[in-house]
Amino acid sequence: MYEALLREDAKLQDRGATMAQIYLGAMAVRSQTDNPEYLVQAAHSLRELMEKTPRFLGIAPVASEGLTVRVREVVSAWGQVDTATGGDGDLHARLLAKFHERMVLFSSWFLERDTPKKEQAGQMLGKMDQRKERLPKAIEKHRIGEWRDYEGYFLGVCHHTRPAVAEEFDAHLAGLEEFVLGYLKPRTFEDRAVLRQQAGGSIHD
């Protein structure tokens, strides 16, 4: 995958793309098995690679929003409900209704906030795609989900919220490499012709 990313970096020199360098750094750390944090540090580099790729491709970053502030509002509303428990029934009911309202607003905000990340991933995959034929929309949706699953895994490992297990790490790494190469280095029409010949001509254009 290093060579494919190096070619992509060469196309994006004006944006200071360093995708190949980040990937190579991740692989170097992955091999340092005497380092007790080798998987965590490799995951950090891979997560950085996935996070920075949209910017290298010229896609606008998703605006950072105040998750902490929003969560505090919900926690504060629940704290008022909890404090009023066992006291004035009308007050408790009003505070519970207020908490419910806060939760509805938070849920709506979170779902809206999540959409741009999906849109950004979709734009990124579109720019990476070297195929002449675009995938159907339904398949594209699954591919975006797959990209975000890889991103979520490496984010979890580098933040120590997921166990760092070599076999699981390598399975996700192999999946990510295959995923990226599928876009940057897709099978040629010659490859497809061989496959169709092997299938006895049962696959038609």
Residue, then its C-alpha position, 0 to 999 in steps of 0.5 A: m500500500y505504501e507505493a500506492l499512497l506515495r503515488e497519491d502524495a506525488k499528485l497532491q504535493d501542493r497540499g503537503a500530503t504525507m499519507a505514505q510517510i504516516y503509513l510507513g511510520a505506523m508499520a515501523v511501530r507495528s514491528q516494534t513488538d518489544n514496545p508494550e505500546y506498539l499497537v496503540q502507537a501504530a493505531h494512532s498513526l493509522r487513525e491520523l492517516m484516516e483523519k487527514t486523508p480528506r484534507f489532503l484530498g481537498i475536502a473541507p474538514v467537519a467543524s468541531e462542535g462542543l460535545t462536552v458542553r452539550v453533555r453537561e447540559v443533559v447531566s445538569a438537567w438530570g441532576q435537578v431531577d435526581t435532587a427533586t426525587g422524593g420531594d414535591g411531585d409537581l416539581h419533580a414532574r416538571l424537571l423530568a419533562k425538562f430533562h426529556e426535552r434536553m435529551v430530545l434536543f441532544s439526540s437531534w443535535f448528535l444525529e445532525r452532527d454525525t451526518p457531515k462525517k458521513e458526507q465527508a467520508g463519501q466525498m473522500l471515497g469519491k475522490m480516491d476512486q480510480r474506477k471508471e464505473r462508480l459503485p451503486k449508491a447502496i454499495e457506497k453507503h456500506r463502504i462509507g460504513e466500513w471506512r468508519d468502522y476501521e476508523g472507530y477501531f483504530l481510534g478506540v485502540c489508540h485511546h485505550t478504550r478497546p483492547a490492543v490484541a495483535e490478531e484483531f489489530d492485524a485483521h483490521l489493518a489488512g482490511l483497511e489496506e485492501f479497502v484503500l487499494g480497492y480505490l487507489k489501485p482497482r482491478t483493470f479491465e484486463d483482470r476482469a476479462v480473465l475472471r470472466q473467461q475463467a467463469g466460462g463467459s457467464i458474466h456479461d457486460 
